Amino acid sequence: MLSKHDTIQRDQLEMITLDQLVQANHLVRKMEAAIDFSFIYDLVEDMYSEIGRTSIDPVILVKLTFIQ
């Protein structure tokens, strides 16, 4: 059963940026500062179609392999 107190908490909105969620010394931030990943787009350009659904960004896929 919902009480009046639960309704008030549900209506609250909190604004958070990604910078607040990722610590300053996190591996992702260190990778962004050290490596320019823009070369990946040129390497995989012929593997992605211009039509159809958009795919996962190839830079994201490479970064995920580093993090894992």
Sequence and secondary structure as in RCSB ss.txt:
>XXXX:A:sequence
MLSKHDTIQRDQLEMITLDQLVQANHLVRKMEAAIDFSFIYDLVEDMYSEIGRTSIDPVILVKLTFIQ
>XXXX:A:secstr
   HHHHHHHT      HHHHS TT HHHHHHHH  TTHHHHHHGGGS SSSS    HHHHHHHHHH 
